[in-house]
């Protein structure tokens, strides 16, 4: 009940703080300045990595978002769209300068980004102050929809806490009650580990060993030795990208795979199973998406993405695609009128649609309430085993929309 009251209060704050706008019941005739504004392009500023380690993620998010809008006439609320892309370089020290450029110099109507949580922290602080409608299509820092939440800030991805929380119950249901934790010892790794702990320990699980590996270290021998000595029922980890490839291969090479089952956040095997090879077979993870989800939206999306870009869609592309949907919902509700910002935000706040990932809606903190799937690597593919948690909302600790 308190959750619902908090949500209602946040809507009142939006209306009070962002002005009345024209709304949906505006008069049928408009003055010339309004007509000119409606024919001008909607400026979508994109702050994503287009070089370096995360370039592939930035490209996938951008491609899918633009695909979504192209499928709907290349317009938002009946207005053409202008994309202003800026390479974030996944560099937190540049976040302030880049965000200010898009908001203050380019005067974008929407700000989309980033991938890196460190960049997101700097970006969100400015977006909150300036009031530009911001959509985070990847960065999982819990703070963005926690203490840094704001009526104009939305997320279409996940919090770092979310993918790990459902695995606690999964392991307990398997009778695995004594688990070792191993993760990169930085923000995302710590938040992921906490998500697992919150889903595991209160329900009867015991953490027998917790190992934080300095980020971005990929020398895992000492950690593997500690795991072997602890001899837990299972191991839960958070690694991604090249680090995930190395850990999974080293785990198998150390002879642990056959004696101590390995589990993780979905990023352990997302997009890297081919590089991991046989070592990844049988690993189970939890994530809000899987390539093999059997729903019409996912099938249509994957086919369209492959036809357009000659590549398979992944979770990052899905997050970009849903970013496009969220913007369209808001802009359609106000007929393209960016001045009706309170109505636009209210429409986005109430978004509820069928995504390639499954049902999509937003919490009071503007973070996705979404299904998390138990997946298992079979023949190099993350196959869906079951829904590990239906409609999981992040607790959004510290979020006040006032």
Buried (B, 14 or more C-beta within 10 A) or exposed (E): EEEEEBBEBBBEBBBEBBEEBBBEEBEEEBEEEEEEBBEEEBBBBBBBBBEBBBBBBBBBBBBBBBBBBBBEEEBBBBBEBBBBBBBBBBBBEBBBEBBBBBBEEBEBBBBBBBBBBBBBBBBBBBBBEBBBBBBBBBBBBBBBBBEBBBBBBBBBBBBBBBBBBBBBBBBBEEEBBBBBBBBBBBBBBBBBBBBBBBBBEEEEBEBBBBBBBEBEEBEBEEBBEBBBEBEBBBBBBBBBBEBBBBBBBBBBEBEBBEEBBBBBBBBBBBBBBEBBEEBBBEBBBBBBBBBEBEBEBBEEBBEBBEEBBEEEBBBBBBBBBBBBBBBBBBBBBBBBBBBBBBBBBBBBBEBEEEBBBBBBBBBBBBBBBBBBBBBBBBEBBBBBBEBBBEEBBBBBEEBBBE
